[in-house]
Amino acid sequence: MSPVVKVGLWIGGVLVAVLAIIIIIALLIGNTVVDDVQEGASFAKTASHDQCVDEIARRVKVCDGLKCTMGLSAFGGTCLTQANGDREKFCESVPVPANGEGVDKWRPGFCTARSFDERVCDVVSGLVAVSCDNYKSGVR
């Protein structure tokens, strides 16, 4: 067998191995995200929007890494969407995320009232802003 063919087969084998690893990681993350969506829906059955915010904050404090962050987003988005209570009222003071100036004015009051540190504030206020923007835009 020629050296060119050997190198080609070796490169092909490495590419197949890398692709297999990527697929396995995607499946693991995908399954976790589905579980987090289900957890968010289950939690929301008996929770208000504010209780979802508190639970998201609790989870942010122990969250580390991409897999956790993706799961947190899935949990938070689902919980805020399905929570009990008047979503319109919950979202009425939340600015559109694209309105940076409005968000900058809103965030401190939102986070200070809940005693969130900066990291928790960044994550939770972002999830709330996106969830409320989706609601206001008709995305349910």
Summary of the structure (lengths in Angstrom):
residues: 140
radius of gyration: 20.6
end to end distance: 59.8
largest distance: 72.5
contacts: 385
relative contact order: 0.12
helix: 78%
strand: 1%
